[in-house]
Amino acid sequence: MLNEKMVGLGTARSVIRELFEYGRQRAAVVGAENVYDFSLGNPSVPAPDSVNESAIRWLRGADPVLLHGYTSAAGDPAVKKTLADALNARFGMDYTGDDLYCTVGAAAALCCCLNGLCNPGDEVVVFAPYFPEYKVFIEKAGASMVLIPPQIEDFQINFEAFEKAVNPRTKAVLVNSPNNPSGVVYSEETIRRLAQVLEAKSAEFGSPIYLIADEPYREIVFDGAVVPYIPKYYKNTLVCYSWSKSLSIPGERIGYVAVTPSMAESELVFAAVAGAGRALGYVNASSLFQRVAADCVNDTSDLSVYAENRRLLLDGLRDMGFTCVEPGGTFYLFPRSLEPDDFAFSERAKAHDLLVVPGAGFGAPGHVRIAYCVPTERIKRALPVFEALAKEYR
């Protein structure tokens, strides 16, 4: 007998992937230029030159046996020291290399944290709108996901619902800011209040509630938006990071977990993360791209492209009558659909070869996600198509 849950996960693609595959099929029929695919969060700007230059330098200059051999399970010590030093300089922290665990992207970082922290019966709180794979990751760790409904006027945290949901079974809270799918950045006020609630609840229950910060979009912010560095506000925080978005290298799958040094029993927490990596088979992230990431730790792709795409799309959709909370970061818009049934709206958009993802899968029905990490020309050509769709609702 196979594991039926795993069979189900392996045979049922996410709505995002279904739309992406549909777009590929339509492109073969009508031409790629006539399909306006906003389904997948795949960076459209190239990696900075420093990424390729670093990789080439390592490939040409390093001992190939060492370069392609195993590093320490948690990552190359020199790489981890470089990353820790960069975090300390940027955020005023006091990490050492021993506080970082290199991972196969942010997904592996999250899985290592969840599996390291959670026991059967534990609960992990997630705020809608949220990345749908969180539920898969949490349940695989043996815990249950508790979803807090969205505060749709601004997509900050719904604290009234959150405080009611936290209980002695709450092991962790998972936050994603800048947020996929809304693009919203949690304000400093939100983070301070979140930290205060968790401090009070941890004291009440006599055990720490951990905060897991999923931060692959940290560098993609607009109009001077500032993303609070959560360990500065709450010591029991684990930061999960990936260079997939900032360096446009999602296929290289490289990231890390940073365990806050002042956390209660930080060495044991790090051991739990490392043990989960061992159990899940996630030891030794790419040896080459650990080193590339360290070389490029202060670099980013040309993120101005996303700022221009955001401006064009946000202004255009609002002029057509769409309601959308202004995103402070990422490369997603999350407007309200023009009818309550977001799946029906997405299907109607498909008739125009316009691919947007229903918001119900993100825990916020009545919205759609638009991934604008696409060539700017596609945005410009898509605006009349959005207008044609909007006219159908007038």
C-alpha positions in Angstrom: 0.0 0.0 0.0 1.4 3.4 -1.0 1.2 6.5 1.1 -2.1 7.8 -0.3 -1.5 11.3 1.0 1.8 11.5 -0.9 0.1 10.0 -4.0 -2.5 12.8 -3.8 0.2 15.5 -3.5 2.1 14.0 -6.4 -0.9 13.8 -8.7 -2.8 17.0 -7.9 -0.9 20.1 -9.0 -1.5 23.4 -7.3 -3.9 25.9 -9.0 -0.9 28.0 -9.7 0.9 25.2 -11.6 -2.3 24.2 -13.3 -2.7 27.6 -14.8 1.0 27.7 -15.8 0.6 24.4 -17.6 -2.6 25.7 -19.3 -0.7 28.7 -20.4 2.0 26.6 -22.0 -0.6 24.6 -23.9 -2.4 27.7 -25.1 0.8 29.3 -26.2 1.3 26.3 -28.6 -2.1 27.1 -30.1 -2.3 30.9 -30.2 1.3 31.9 -29.8 3.1 32.8 -26.6 2.7 36.5 -27.3 -1.1 36.1 -27.1 -1.2 34.5 -23.7 -1.0 36.9 -20.8 0.3 34.5 -18.1 0.5 36.0 -14.6 0.4 32.7 -12.8 3.9 31.9 -11.6 6.3 33.8 -9.4 9.3 33.1 -11.6 11.7 36.1 -11.7 11.8 37.7 -15.1 15.0 39.8 -14.7 18.4 38.1 -15.1 20.7 37.4 -12.2 23.3 40.2 -11.7 26.6 39.7 -13.6 28.3 39.0 -10.2 26.5 35.6 -9.9 27.8 34.2 -13.2 31.2 35.8 -12.6 31.5 34.2 -9.1 30.4 30.8 -10.4 32.9 31.0 -13.3 35.7 32.1 -10.9 35.0 29.2 -8.6 34.8 26.7 -11.5 38.0 27.9 -13.1 40.1 28.5 -10.0 39.1 26.1 -7.2 40.3 22.6 -6.6 37.4 20.7 -8.3 37.5 17.9 -5.7 37.0 20.4 -3.0 34.5 22.6 -4.9 32.2 19.7 -5.8 32.7 17.7 -2.7 30.6 17.7 0.5 30.7 20.7 2.8 29.8 20.4 6.4 26.2 19.2 6.7 25.1 22.6 7.9 27.1 24.5 5.3 30.7 25.6 4.6 32.0 27.3 7.7 33.7 30.2 5.7 30.4 30.8 3.8 28.4 30.8 7.0 30.8 33.3 8.7 30.5 35.6 5.6 26.7 35.4 5.8 26.6 36.0 9.5 28.9 39.0 9.2 26.7 40.5 6.5 23.5 40.1 8.6 25.3 41.7 11.6 26.4 44.7 9.5 23.0 45.1 8.0 20.7 44.6 10.9 22.8 45.1 14.0 22.7 41.5 15.1 25.3 39.3 16.7 25.1 36.1 14.6 28.0 33.7 14.3 28.4 31.2 11.5 27.2 28.6 14.0 23.8 30.2 14.0 23.2 29.6 10.3 22.1 26.4 8.5 22.4 26.5 4.7 19.4 25.0 3.0 18.1 24.0 -0.4 16.1 27.2 -0.8 13.5 28.7 1.5 11.1 25.7 1.2 13.8 23.5 2.8 14.5 26.1 5.4 10.8 26.2 6.4 10.6 22.4 6.5 13.7 22.1 8.6 12.2 24.6 11.1 8.8 23.1 11.2 10.0 19.5 11.5 12.6 20.5 14.1 10.1 22.4 16.3 6.9 20.5 16.0 5.5 17.4 17.7 2.3 15.6 16.9 -0.7 17.6 18.1 1.1 21.0 17.9 -0.4 23.9 16.0 1.2 26.4 13.7 -0.6 29.7 13.1 -0.6 31.2 9.6 -2.1 34.5 8.5 -4.2 34.8 5.4 -3.5 35.5 2.7 -0.7 32.9 2.7 1.4 30.7 0.4 -0.6 27.5 0.0 2.4 25.2 0.4 2.6 26.2 4.1 -0.2 23.8 4.8 1.7 20.9 3.1 4.9 21.7 5.0 3.1 22.0 8.4 1.1 18.8 8.1 4.2 16.9 7.0 5.8 18.0 10.2 3.0 16.4 12.1 1.3 19.6 13.2 -1.9 21.3 12.3 -2.3 24.7 10.5 -4.5 27.3 12.2 -5.4 29.9 9.6 -6.2 33.4 10.7 -8.7 35.1 8.4 -7.4 38.2 6.4 -7.9 41.8 7.4 -8.8 42.7 3.8 -8.7 46.5 4.1 -4.9 46.5 4.5 -3.8 42.8 4.9 -2.0 43.6 8.2 -2.6 41.0 10.9 -6.1 40.4 12.2 -5.1 40.5 15.9 -8.6 39.9 17.3 -8.8 36.5 15.6 -5.1 35.8 16.3 -5.3 36.3 20.0 -8.3 34.0 20.2 -6.5 31.3 18.3 -3.3 31.1 20.3 -3.4 28.4 22.9 -1.1 26.0 24.8 -0.8 23.8 21.6 0.6 26.7 19.6 4.2 25.8 18.8 5.0 28.4 16.2 3.6 31.4 14.2 4.7 31.6 10.5 4.8 35.1 8.9 5.7 36.1 5.4 6.6 39.8 4.8 6.8 41.1 2.2 3.8 38.9 1.6 3.0 36.4 -1.2 0.3 36.9 -2.5 -0.7 40.4 -1.3 2.7 42.2 -1.6 2.0 43.9 1.7 4.8 44.6 4.1 4.0 44.2 7.8 4.5 47.5 9.5 6.7 48.0 12.5 3.6 48.6 14.6 2.3 45.2 13.5 5.5 43.4 14.3 5.8 45.1 17.7 2.3 44.1 18.6 2.8 40.5 17.3 6.0 40.3 19.5 4.1 41.6 22.5 1.3 39.0 22.1 3.8 36.2 21.7 5.8 37.3 24.7 2.7 37.4 26.9 1.3 34.1 25.6 4.7 32.3 26.0 4.8 33.5 29.6 1.2 32.5 30.2 1.8 29.0 28.9 5.3 28.5 30.3 6.9 27.6 27.0 8.2 29.6 24.1 6.1 30.2 21.0 8.5 30.4 18.0 8.2 32.9 15.2 9.2 31.6 11.8 9.9 34.5 9.4 9.8 33.5 5.7 11.7 36.3 3.9 12.5 35.5 0.3 11.1 38.8 -0.9 12.9 41.1 1.7 14.8 43.1 -0.9 11.9 43.6 -3.3 10.3 46.7 -1.8 9.0 50.0 -3.2 8.7 53.7 -2.3 11.0 53.5 0.6 9.1 50.7 2.4 11.1 49.2 5.3 10.8 45.5 6.2 11.3 45.2 10.0 13.9 42.6 10.9 11.9 40.5 13.2 14.6 39.1 15.5 15.2 42.7 16.6 11.7 42.6 18.1 11.2 39.0 19.2 14.1 36.8 20.2 12.5 33.4 19.6 12.6 34.0 15.9 14.0 31.7 13.1 14.6 33.5 9.8 14.2 31.5 6.6 15.8 33.1 3.6 16.4 32.4 -0.1 18.3 34.2 -2.9 15.7 32.9 -5.4 14.0 36.3 -5.8 16.7 38.8 -4.9 19.3 37.3 -7.2 16.9 35.7 -9.6 18.3 32.2 -9.1 15.2 30.2 -8.0 16.4 27.1 -9.9 19.7 27.0 -7.9 17.7 26.4 -4.6 20.0 28.1 -2.1 19.0 29.7 1.2 19.5 29.4 5.0 17.9 29.3 8.4 19.2 31.8 10.9 18.6 31.0 14.6 18.6 34.1 16.8 21.5 33.8 19.2 19.5 35.3 22.1 16.7 32.7 21.7 16.0 30.5 24.6 18.1 27.3 24.3 19.3 28.5 20.9 21.9 25.7 20.6 19.2 23.1 21.1 16.9 24.8 18.6 19.8 24.8 16.0 20.4 21.1 16.7 16.7 20.5 16.1 16.8 22.3 12.8 20.0 20.4 11.8 18.4 17.1 12.9 15.4 17.8 10.8 17.6 18.5 7.8 19.3 15.2 8.4 16.0 13.3 8.7 14.6 15.0 5.6 17.8 14.4 3.5 18.4 18.2 3.2 22.1 18.1 4.3 24.7 19.9 2.2 23.1 22.6 0.1 24.8 23.1 -3.3 28.6 23.5 -2.5 29.1 25.8 -5.5 26.1 28.0 -4.9 26.8 28.4 -1.2 30.0 30.1 -2.2 28.3 32.1 -5.0 25.7 33.3 -2.5 28.5 34.4 -0.1 30.3 36.3 -2.8 27.1 38.0 -3.9 25.6 38.5 -0.4 25.2 42.3 -0.9 24.0 42.2 -4.5 20.6 42.1 -6.1 19.2 41.8 -9.6 17.8 44.9 -11.3 14.7 45.2 -9.1 13.6 48.5 -10.7 11.9 46.4 -13.4 9.4 45.2 -10.8 8.8 48.7 -9.6 7.9 49.9 -13.1 5.6 46.8 -13.7 3.9 47.5 -10.4 3.2 51.1 -11.3 1.8 50.3 -14.7 -0.4 47.5 -13.5 -1.6 49.0 -10.2 -2.5 52.4 -11.8 -4.1 50.7 -14.8 -6.3 48.3 -12.8 -7.4 51.0 -10.4 -8.4 53.1 -13.4 -10.5 50.2 -14.6 -12.4 49.9 -11.3 -10.4 47.2 -9.6 -9.8 47.5 -5.8 -6.3 46.6 -4.7 -4.4 47.1 -1.5 -1.2 48.8 -2.5 1.7 46.3 -2.3 4.8 47.5 -0.5 7.0 44.8 -2.0 7.3 41.4 -3.8 6.1 41.2 -7.5 2.5 40.3 -6.8 -0.8 42.3 -6.9 -3.8 40.9 -5.1 -6.9 42.8 -6.3 -10.4 41.9 -5.5 -12.1 39.9 -8.3 -14.9 41.7 -10.0 -17.4 39.1 -8.8 -17.5 37.3 -5.4 -16.5 33.9 -6.9 -12.8 34.3 -7.7 -12.7 30.9 -9.4 -15.4 32.0 -11.8 -13.6 35.3 -12.4 -10.3 33.4 -13.1 -12.2 31.2 -15.6 -13.7 34.2 -17.3 -10.3 35.7 -17.6 -9.0 32.5 -19.2 -11.4 33.2 -22.1 -9.2 36.2 -22.8 -6.1 34.1 -22.4 -5.5 36.1 -19.3 -4.2 33.9 -16.5 -4.7 35.1 -12.9 -4.8 32.8 -9.8 -7.9 32.6 -7.6 -7.4 34.0 -4.1 -9.3 31.2 -2.3 -6.3 29.0 -2.4 -4.4 31.7 -0.5 -7.1 31.9 2.1 -8.6 35.1 0.8 -11.6 34.3 -1.5 -12.8 37.1 -3.7 -9.3 38.1 -4.8 -6.9 37.0 -7.5 -3.1 37.0 -7.5 -1.3 38.6 -10.4 2.4 37.8 -10.6 3.9 40.7 -12.5 7.5 39.3 -12.6 7.1 39.3 -16.4 8.6 41.5 -19.2 7.2 45.0 -19.0 6.0 44.7 -22.5 3.6 42.0 -21.5 2.1 44.3 -18.9 1.5 47.0 -21.5 -0.1 44.5 -23.9 -2.2 43.0 -21.2 -3.8 46.2 -20.0 -6.3 46.4 -22.9 -7.1 42.8 -22.2 -7.8 43.5 -18.5 -10.0 46.4 -19.7 -12.0 44.2 -22.0 -12.5 41.8 -19.1 -13.6 44.6 -16.8 -16.1 45.9 -19.3 -17.9 42.6 -19.1 -18.8 43.5 -15.5 -20.0 47.0 -16.0 
